[in-house]
Each structure stands twice: as C-alpha cells, then as structure tokens.
C-alpha cells in the first residue's frame, strides 16, 4: 500500500551548516508532497508544497525537491540558524485516493549557536 | 489568515469517562482532520471528513468517534477514555489543494 518513510529521527547541526532531510514513499501513483514544521508548543504549519508539475518548492530559505526516479523528496537549507530548531514532517496526499494524508514520523532538528 | 481553534486546550479525564474534543475553522474549508501526536510516532490520522455530515476512518480510528455537524465544526469523541489515549490531539482543515492548517492542539491526560 501507499506509505512514507522518514528515517532521520534527530539531526544536530551548528549554525551555518547545511541541512538535508529525506523522505521516501511507496505508491503506484505520483503524490503531492508537503513539508511541515512544528515549533515547540505549537501545531504544525505548512512550510512547502511540491507537485509533480513543479518538482521543486522554495520558502523561507528552505528548498524542497522531488525525485520521481527514486520515489524520494528532500528538504534542504544552505545555512541553518538556531531559530530553525524544530520538528520537520514530510507528508503526502495520493491522488485518486480517498483524500487521506500520510505523515512521516518527523525529524527533530537541533541547531547549536 | 486561516484559523483553526480547538477546545479545550488541555483536559484531564478519568479512565472510562467520556471526552469530547472540539474543533472550529473559519477557513471555509471542506476537509477536516483529527490527529494524535505521541513522542516517536509523529502525527497519526484518527478520523477525517471531506463534507459535513460525513466522516471517514483514518489510520487509528479504534476507540474514537467523530462528528461533523457543519462545515465549520468537527468533534472527536472518546466514549470510554483509556490510559493509552493520553496524547496531544491536533485538528486541521484544508481545501482541495490539501494544504493543511492546524489548530494549537489539545493536551489530553487520562488518569
């Protein structure tokens, strides 16, 4: 069945380091992909959306890319700041399905000054 | 600005008691969702709805019921609360683009 895997449970970086988070999916169709960010004590908020039409999204210095060949999608940022410390979730909605979104387990990013 | 509100923001319940969590959105969205969040499990979908008066089971519906009496309101009902249902619960809404807007969450503790 359709599924998404987000293996990196925690990533620890220093300010100005490069961030790369990866999710893989299993599906027979091309999904619409999302990245959400959750700050402590808050609900998740949408960070980026990537569709099969654009293959890439950019927001707040973050970039998401979609690799249909390897059925994976990535979130990256060239230079992280301490304020980027949060939990990042990938999520998918599979077209032609029952509108049920699927979330990865989340990656906790800790950025040290 | 999209707005999803949840009530109560925190709740302590006794085992076997009934708990109702409420969600209200002013986004004019057709889709609404209920998730629970536990450490190490991310967000898990309990129930969702894409039209008023209709609900669908998510990935972990056992022990939960949902009600969508109007486009704006979506409730999650625990008829017989159990210790294992202690968690943070999030409601969200979206339109047909599936960009979800989340509420601030309800922290439920079952004793």
Interface residues (C-beta under 8 A of the other chain):
Chain A: X6 X9 X32 X34 X36 X42 X43 X44 X45 X46 X49 X89 X91 X93 X98 X99 X100 X101 X102 X103 X104 X105 X106
Chain B: X4 X31 X33 X35 X40 X41 X42 X43 X44 X45 X48 X50 X56 X58 X59 X90 X92 X97 X98 X99 X100 X101 X102 X103 X104 X105
